[in-house]
């Protein structure tokens, strides 16, 4: 976890910087003007530089902003570690799993508006999840082969589980247990299908863990995206109260370039309002 925690934090900071700088924020002369200590912000720079020096992180862009004012903006490490290209504060990043915090912010916006309940069973919004079983992998004594014993959920999967990857869901490509194999066989991550279609597939595959008992990086946020669609009555790209803009991303998934000639890979499709609803983007 010593490696994972700073990496995750760096990703969040990178995402914030990439989106916020695009909005022409104005830096202040002294961070104290916004309530921050320059000395303590330097400790943040030093901490991330240490991650780079130890080889735990290639590089990062760190940003703290208040309103439309920048208190702290710093690049550390490398944009390309192998080629020793230094990181720049205007570096372009593939969003990849950065759409997870975007979806989570959308969910918390609905919570703040009183439209989504974190403690509610997921089945309240997605009824097909009501009777989902948990697949416990055991070995058949007769054949010596692995088999799944289906058990009921000890407690229902709740919305909060989706936010924190404790829903019992997995990613099919990140393991070879029977549940992981079932994800792959069902082509749960088919990029040509919608969130609704993905959720239907998931509802027919056992959970890998009891909800709330195990953390595993998973398709939970993809399911949360579908919950958002149900609650808002709109597709994910039109989620109310969230206006995520990204001028350098293509809208059709094709590779493109910005004005500097930097290649932008077709990993995330972003519209003028929100991430496109294909579940592989989450």
ABEGO torsion letter per residue (X at the ends): XAAAAAAAAAAAAAAAAAAAAAAGBBBBABAAAAGBBAAAAAAAAAAAAAAAAAGABABBBBBBBBEABBABBBBBEBABAAAGBBBBAABBBBAEAAAAAAAAAAAAAAAAAGABBAABBAAAABAAAAABBBBBBBBBAAAGBBBBBBBBBABBBBAAAAAAGAAGBBBAAAEABAAAAAAAAAGAABAABBAAAAAAAAAABBBABBBGABBBBBAAAAAAAAAAAAAAGBBAAABBGBBBBBAABBAAGBBBBBAAGBBBBBABBBBAABBBABAAAX
